[in-house]
Amino acid sequence: MENDLTAAYDRSRELHRRHGRTYYLATRLLPAWKRRHVHALYGFTRFADEIVDRTEDLPPAERAARLDEWASRFLAGLHGEPVDDPLLPAVLHTIAVFDLDRDDFASFLRSMAMDLTVTSYRTYDDLLDYMEGSAAVIGTMMLPILGSHDPAGAREPARQLGFAFQLTNFIRDVAEDLDRGRTYLPDEDLAKFNVSRDDLFAARAAGRTTGKIRELIEYEVTRAQAHYAAAAPGIPLLSPASQACMRTAYALYGGILDEVAAQDYDVFVRRALVPQRRRMSVAARALLTRTGTPVLVPGPTPTP
């Protein structure tokens, strides 16, 4: 049994290392005993995402059935039933160790199921409803692992950081999501800048953007920066041993937006990446930052 648990944590770590380079780097700044629990959460969320996004050749009904079957195994494990799965023992153990809120996991699985049927969102509030499960709850799952001297005060910033990270991904990955038949930029935002989905597909095909799409992306970057601003007060509230990790993640994900701006908000010309030298510099600076120091907020800070 212990061997199965160790193997599940190792598998989760490998998924994290392979697919979550930015967050994996930040996680290496945590105490060793916390790292595997973060890997477990990442592995759980990543595997669900793989079922949704890496089985595109299958009919939607079969993809939904695979997600339902995996979710059923997870829920059975939560109720104490034996679980025959190479990954789930790790997250089930982490949930038990930190008494994580089971409702957060139900909300996450609901959002993953939405990705099988929902291809666009009419308003930003509609998108926030999706991101509540796909992003905000990741923040609240993480909080007990990171630790805080003021968990109640840190809760909403943790949720906001989830929103910030997810919206950053949506901005960076517009082209990739189009290839999957989805747009996470709300319809009302497209209309605001007179951008149609056909315009987005044309820019994807051309490998470059247009002026009105640039304005749209700049608007979304500003919106994401508002979530970063709302998240910033939470990082000094974390346990001292966790602050360098989250300062690094905060700065590196925010740095993706800097790279988007540096390429003139053209998300089709290349995938925005933070250079390796900057990644190492950010991590080193976070380690040297005094515990409790306020976080530098990127860019303008309007209301999301």
N, C-alpha and C positions, 0 to 999 in steps of 0.2 A: 504493500500500500504506500509506504514512504517512497519507494522507488518511482511509483506512478506519479506521486505528487512532485517529486524533484524533476522528473521528465517533463511534466506539464509546465512547471515554471521555466525550465530551459527552453521549451518550445515557444512560450510566450516571449521570453527575452529575444529569441532569434527573430520572431516576427517583428518585434519592436526595432531591433537593430537593422533589419532589412528594409522596413517600410517607413519608419518614423525617425529619419536621421536627425532632424532638428531636436525633437523631444528626447530622443535617445541620448544625444550629447548632453542635454540639460540634466537628464536623470542620473548621469554618471557623477554628478556633483552631490547627490544624496548619500546619506550613510548607507552602507551596503545592505543592512537589514531592511531598509525601506524599498530599495530598488526593485526587488523581485515582486513586491506587491504592485508597484506601478507597472511593471512589465505584464503582470497578470491582467490588470484592467485594460492595458493597451491590446494585449493578445485577444481578449474577449471581444472588444469592440472591432478590432481589425478583422477577425475571422468572420463576424457577422457581416461586415462590409464586403468581404471577399465573396460570401454567398450571394450577395445582392449584385455586386459589380463585376465579378470575374466569372460569371456563369451566363453571360449575355447570349450565348448560342442556344441556350435552353428556352423552351416556352415559358412565359411568365408564371403559369400555373405550377410548373415543376420547380421553378426557382422559389416560389412562395412555399411550396411543400417542403423544400429543403430547409428553408428558414424556420418554418413551423416545427419541423422535426427536431432541429437543433435546439430551438427555444424550449421545446417540451422536455428534452433531456436536461437542459439547464434548470428549468423549474422543478423537475423531479429531484435533481440534486439539492436544490434549496430546501426541499421537504425531507431531506435526509436519506433519499433512496440512492443506492449504488449507481454510479455513472460510468459507463464504458465510453470514454472519450479521451483523446490524447491531450486536450487543452483545458477542458472545463474544471478538472480538480483544482487547478491553481486559482482561478477566480473564485470558486466556491470556498476555498480555504481563506482567501483574502477577505471575502465578505464576512466570514465567521470571525476572523481575528479582529476586525475593526467594527463589527456590527453595522455594516453599511446598509443604507436604506434600500429595501427591496423594491420600493416603488420607482426608484431611479432606474433600475434595470428594466422594469416593465415599460417605462416611458421610452427608454432607449430602443427596445425591441419594436415598439410601436412605430417609431420614426424610421427604423430600418425597413419595416413592412411598407411604409409610405413610399419609399424609393422604388418599389416594384410597380406602383400604379400611378404615382403623381409625377408629372414631368415638368410642371411649372407652378408658380405661386403668383396669385393675383396681386397681393399687397405685401408690404413688409411685415405686417402683423401676421399674415398667413405663414410667411417664411419663419418668423419667430416661433410660431407654434410648432413647426417642424424642428427647428433648432433647439427648442426646449428639451426634446428628447435626444437629439443627436449631438448636442454641445453643452448646454447649461448643466445637465445632470452629470456630465463628465467632471465638471468642476466640483460639484457637491460630492461625487464619489471619491474624488482625490483628496478632499479637505481633511477627512479623518486620518489619512495616511501621512499627509504632510504635517499635520498637527498645527494647533494655533492656541495662543493664550486668550483669544477672543473668538471662539467658533461662530457665535451669532453674528458678530461684526464682519467676519471674513466670508460669510456664506454668499451674500449678494455679489461682492467682488469676484468670488470664484465662479459664479454663474456668468458674470459679465465677461470674464476671461475666456470661458468656453465659447460664448458668442463671438468674441473678437477673433479667436483662433479659427473658428469655423468660417466666418465671413472672409477672413484672409485667404483661406483655402479656396473658397468660391471665386474670389476675385482672380487669384492666380490661375485657377483651373477652368476658366470659362471654356476654352477650346476643348479640353478633355471631356468636360461634361456635355458639351454639344455632341461629341462623338458618341456619347451614351444616350443621346436623345433627350437630355435634360437641360433646363436653364434654372439656375438658382437666383438670378437677378430678377426681382419682381416685375410683373407686367406693368405696374403703374410707374416704375422707374424707367422702363424702356419707353413708355409713352411720353414721359416727361421730357425725354431727350430725342423724341421722334426716331427711335431705333426699333426696327422690327426684328423678328427672329431671322427672317431672310437676310437682313443686313449682317447679323452675327455669323450666319453660315457663309455668307460671301466673304467676310473678313477672314474666317477660318480657312476657306479655300485659297484665298490670296496670300495668307501668311502675314497680313498687315492690317491695320485698323484704319478707321476714318475719324474725322474730327468729332462727329457727334458721339461715336462710341467712346472716344477718349474722354469726352465730357462725362459720359455715363460712368465710366470706370473711376474717374477722379471723384465723382460724387460718392460712389460706393466705398472708396478708400477713406474718404472723410467720415462716412458713417461708421466704418470699422474702427477708426481712430477714436470715435466717441466711446465705443465699448472698451477700448484699451484704457481710456481716461477713467471710466467708471470702475475698472478692475484694479487700477494702480494702488488705491489705498489698502487693498487686502494683502499685498505681499509683505509689508512690514509687520502685519499681524500674525504671520506664520511662525512656526517654531524656528529658532535660529538656524538649525541644521538644514532646514528646507528652503531658506530664502535664496541662497545662491542658485539653486536649481531653477526656481521660478523666475528669478531676475533674468537668468539666461534665456529661458523659454520665452518670456515676455519680450525681451529685446530682439531675439532672433526671428520670432514670428512677426513682430513689428517691422523688422528689417526687410521682410519680404515685400511689405508695402513700400518701403523706401526704394527697393529695386524696381517695383512696378512704376513708381514715379520717375525713376532715373531713365527708364526706357519710354518716357513720354506716354505713360498709361496705355501702351500697346501690349496687350496680353496675348496677342497672336504671333508676334514676331519671334518670341522665345518664352520659355517658362522661367519666370523670375526666381532666381536662386541667390541666397546670401553667400558670398565668396568664402572659401574655407579659412582664409586668413582672418577675416572679420569674425567668423564663428569662434575661432580659438581666442581671439582678443576679447570678445564679449564674455566668454566663459571665465577667462583669467580675471577680468575686471570685476565680475560678479563675486568671485572668491575673495577678492580684496576689499569688497564694499562692507562697511561697518553694518552690523545687524541693526535693523530698524530704520535705515536710511530711506527716505522717500524715493519712489520710483520716478524716473524721468518719463513724462508722458509724450508720445510721438504726435507731432502735427497738431492741427486744430482740434478743438474738443466741443463740437456742437452736440445737441441732443440726437441720439440715434433715431 
